Amino acid sequence: MSLRVYLQDHCVDFLAALKKEENVESKQPIKKTYFCNQIITMSSIVAIVGRPNVGKSTFFNRMIQKREAIVDSISGVTRDRHYGKSDWNGKTFTLIDTGGYVEGSDDVFQKEIDKQVNLAIEEADAIIFMVDVADGVTGMDQTIATLLRRSHKPIFLAVNKVDNALRIQDTPEFYALGIKKFYSISSVSGSGTGELLDDLIKELPEVQENETSLPRFAVVGRPNAGKSSFINALIGEERYIVTDIAGTTRDSIDTQYNRFGFDFNLVDTAGIRRKAKVKEDIEFYSVMRSVRAIEYSDVCLLVVDGTRGFDGQVQNIFWLAHRNNKGIVILVNKWDLLEKDTLASKKYANQIQKEIAPFTDVPILFISSLTKQRIYKAVETAVDVYKNRSRRISTKAFNNVMLPIIEKNPPPSYKGKYVKIKFCTQLPTPHPQFAFFCNLPQYVKDPYRRFLENKLREEFDFKGIPIQIFFRKK
């Protein structure tokens, strides 16, 4: 499970007061996240820090036992802070994978990556400083070591890529970094990590956390539609790197969030483009992770660039979520940039509904991540859609409503034969599915199926949720 982050807007004064409280000396302070008038304890946090391409993401994936972070020989693949759960000898902690730190770079991405690294250091209880034995001690390693010593937090120097006995002979030079002890490890094979983790968990504060399976809300859309800006605006911090360059986000990353008394995971995803446009391996894996995020989500918040419209690729993402039976909320972003009149939103919504017909019972909101216009309404709507997806109707109530409608409007006859529906029920599935039992299910056609779905939506609130109807022989 990803890091617990409970944030709410307008908490600046409260946070400032708590910051003073945190300055009181304490030998092993418990890591806390502040949510207005509540204090919630959470698991200890360990940040993995180092320059680019030393194997941080490979080590992160091994520790969480999933291929969450993209790994490539090209440096600079990881950009945002990436959270994951790990445990060792019965002790659970949160790992943060960070991008490679490079001080003084002019690259727009690198400046943002360095900012994310500094945030991770500030947030962590302990730090794994990773270096590459093949490169030896570099000037950037020296710079990072100086940066980490200023944090006054436990530092564990991991000399990575020690894959054979010959490379062990090259490790003593890392004493030059001024850290008393180092650990010779291999992120690929896992050798040497046991001793590192044994010492690491001794330095972590004792924290208890209740593990729960939280709903997942995936924020999806085309590249540069404003997905990361939307989440940053919600949680009130620069959690994700945002630039004008399409493809800034690469991994699908969770952030735990609390709003309207409801806990859920917000999942930021990479923009999904047409296959013909995907040229690099890194972008291919980014798109695959975005598709997987849709498949594993409960609700998809489809962010649309209002200046570009509801084009073919956005429609493909919409129908991908629909085929996977996910709740859907359409968010038209950058609404503040458009010239509009009083009927602009209605015309825009009608245009979208034409493109997504016949599934038109979908919430459409017009937002601006920059000005925070209606972003909290978007979350409230997503929570309502999740509740609709979880709605269960008792068989008695369902029959009492639907059977009179069917009796008044029975299925049309087919070749002189009449279909008689006697009984209906909701199936025990994660998303709404309904079975109607009749004498001749093979003669019920799609128009009548759509009629029943429309009536069902009129009587029960399933807004934003695909509905499946089956006809079975009784």
Secondary structure in CASP SS format (residue, H / E / C, confidence):
PFRMAT SS
TARGET T0000
AUTHOR 0000-0000-0000
METHOD secondary structure of the structure
MODEL  1
M C 1.00
S C 1.00
L C 1.00
R C 1.00
V C 1.00
Y C 1.00
L C 1.00
Q C 1.00
D C 1.00
H C 1.00
C C 1.00
V H 1.00
D H 1.00
F H 1.00
L H 1.00
A H 1.00
A H 1.00
L H 1.00
K H 1.00
K H 1.00
E H 1.00
E H 1.00
N C 1.00
V C 1.00
E C 1.00
S C 1.00
K C 1.00
Q C 1.00
P C 1.00
I C 1.00
K C 1.00
K E 1.00
T E 1.00
Y E 1.00
F E 1.00
C C 1.00
N C 1.00
Q E 1.00
I E 1.00
I E 1.00
T E 1.00
M C 1.00
S C 1.00
S E 1.00
I E 1.00
V E 1.00
A E 1.00
I E 1.00
V E 1.00
G C 1.00
R C 1.00
P C 1.00
N C 1.00
V C 1.00
G C 1.00
K H 1.00
S H 1.00
T H 1.00
F H 1.00
F H 1.00
N H 1.00
R H 1.00
M H 1.00
I H 1.00
Q C 1.00
K C 1.00
R C 1.00
E C 1.00
A C 1.00
I C 1.00
V C 1.00
D C 1.00
S C 1.00
I C 1.00
S C 1.00
G C 1.00
V C 1.00
T C 1.00
R C 1.00
D C 1.00
R C 1.00
H E 1.00
Y E 1.00
G E 1.00
K E 1.00
S E 1.00
D E 1.00
W E 1.00
N C 1.00
G C 1.00
K E 1.00
T E 1.00
F E 1.00
T E 1.00
L E 1.00
I E 1.00
D E 1.00
T C 1.00
G C 1.00
G C 1.00
Y C 1.00
V C 1.00
E C 1.00
G C 1.00
S C 1.00
D C 1.00
D C 1.00
V H 1.00
F H 1.00
Q H 1.00
K H 1.00
E H 1.00
I H 1.00
D H 1.00
K H 1.00
Q H 1.00
V H 1.00
N H 1.00
L H 1.00
A H 1.00
I H 1.00
E H 1.00
E H 1.00
A C 1.00
D C 1.00
A E 1.00
I E 1.00
I E 1.00
F E 1.00
M E 1.00
V E 1.00
D E 1.00
V C 1.00
A C 1.00
D C 1.00
G C 1.00
V C 1.00
T C 1.00
G H 1.00
M H 1.00
D H 1.00
Q H 1.00
T H 1.00
I H 1.00
A H 1.00
T H 1.00
L H 1.00
L H 1.00
R H 1.00
R H 1.00
S C 1.00
H C 1.00
K C 1.00
P C 1.00
I E 1.00
F E 1.00
L E 1.00
A E 1.00
V E 1.00
N E 1.00
K C 1.00
V C 1.00
D C 1.00
N C 1.00
A H 1.00
L H 1.00
R H 1.00
I H 1.00
Q C 1.00
D C 1.00
T H 1.00
P H 1.00
E H 1.00
F H 1.00
Y H 1.00
A H 1.00
L H 1.00
G C 1.00
I C 1.00
K C 1.00
K C 1.00
F E 1.00
Y E 1.00
S E 1.00
I C 1.00
S C 1.00
S C 1.00
V C 1.00
S C 1.00
G C 1.00
S C 1.00
G C 1.00
T H 1.00
G H 1.00
E H 1.00
L H 1.00
L H 1.00
D H 1.00
D H 1.00
L H 1.00
I H 1.00
K H 1.00
E H 1.00
L C 1.00
P C 1.00
E C 1.00
V C 1.00
Q C 1.00
E C 1.00
N C 1.00
E C 1.00
T C 1.00
S C 1.00
L C 1.00
P C 1.00
R E 1.00
F E 1.00
A E 1.00
V E 1.00
V E 1.00
G E 1.00
R C 1.00
P C 1.00
N C 1.00
A C 1.00
G C 1.00
K H 1.00
S H 1.00
S H 1.00
F H 1.00
I H 1.00
N H 1.00
A H 1.00
L H 1.00
I H 1.00
G C 1.00
E C 1.00
E C 1.00
R C 1.00
Y C 1.00
I C 1.00
V C 1.00
T C 1.00
D C 1.00
I C 1.00
A C 1.00
G C 1.00
T C 1.00
T C 1.00
R C 1.00
D C 1.00
S C 1.00
I E 1.00
D E 1.00
T E 1.00
Q E 1.00
Y E 1.00
N E 1.00
R E 1.00
F C 1.00
G C 1.00
F E 1.00
D E 1.00
F E 1.00
N E 1.00
L E 1.00
V E 1.00
D E 1.00
T C 1.00
A C 1.00
G C 1.00
I C 1.00
R C 1.00
R C 1.00
K H 1.00
A H 1.00
K H 1.00
V C 1.00
K C 1.00
E C 1.00
D H 1.00
I H 1.00
E H 1.00
F H 1.00
Y H 1.00
S H 1.00
V H 1.00
M H 1.00
R H 1.00
S H 1.00
V H 1.00
R H 1.00
A H 1.00
I H 1.00
E H 1.00
Y C 1.00
S C 1.00
D C 1.00
V E 1.00
C E 1.00
L E 1.00
L E 1.00
V E 1.00
V E 1.00
D E 1.00
G C 1.00
T C 1.00
R C 1.00
G C 1.00
F C 1.00
D C 1.00
G H 1.00
Q H 1.00
V H 1.00
Q H 1.00
N H 1.00
I H 1.00
F H 1.00
W H 1.00
L H 1.00
A H 1.00
H H 1.00
R H 1.00
N C 1.00
N C 1.00
K C 1.00
G E 1.00
I E 1.00
V E 1.00
I E 1.00
L E 1.00
V E 1.00
N E 1.00
K C 1.00
W H 1.00
D H 1.00
L H 1.00
L C 1.00
E C 1.00
K C 1.00
D C 1.00
T C 1.00
L C 1.00
A H 1.00
S H 1.00
K H 1.00
K H 1.00
Y H 1.00
A H 1.00
N H 1.00
Q H 1.00
I H 1.00
Q H 1.00
K H 1.00
E H 1.00
I H 1.00
A C 1.00
P C 1.00
F C 1.00
T C 1.00
D C 1.00
V C 1.00
P C 1.00
I E 1.00
L E 1.00
F E 1.00
I C 1.00
S E 1.00
S C 1.00
L C 1.00
T C 1.00
K C 1.00
Q E 1.00
R C 1.00
I H 1.00
Y H 1.00
K H 1.00
A H 1.00
V H 1.00
E H 1.00
T H 1.00
A H 1.00
V H 1.00
D H 1.00
V H 1.00
Y H 1.00
K H 1.00
N H 1.00
R H 1.00
S C 1.00
R C 1.00
R C 1.00
I C 1.00
S C 1.00
T H 1.00
K H 1.00
A H 1.00
F H 1.00
N H 1.00
N H 1.00
V H 1.00
M H 1.00
L H 1.00
P H 1.00
I H 1.00
I H 1.00
E H 1.00
K H 1.00
N C 1.00
P C 1.00
P C 1.00
P C 1.00
S C 1.00
Y E 1.00
K C 1.00
G C 1.00
K E 1.00
Y C 1.00
V C 1.00
K C 1.00
I E 1.00
K E 1.00
F E 1.00
C E 1.00
T E 1.00
Q E 1.00
L C 1.00
P C 1.00
T C 1.00
P C 1.00
H C 1.00
P C 1.00
Q E 1.00
F E 1.00
A E 1.00
F E 1.00
F E 1.00
C E 1.00
N C 1.00
L C 1.00
P H 1.00
Q H 1.00
Y H 1.00
V C 1.00
K C 1.00
D H 1.00
P H 1.00
Y H 1.00
R H 1.00
R H 1.00
F H 1.00
L H 1.00
E H 1.00
N H 1.00
K H 1.00
L H 1.00
R H 1.00
E H 1.00
E H 1.00
F C 1.00
D C 1.00
F C 1.00
K C 1.00
G C 1.00
I C 1.00
P C 1.00
I C 1.00
Q E 1.00
I E 1.00
F E 1.00
F E 1.00
R E 1.00
K E 1.00
K C 1.00
END
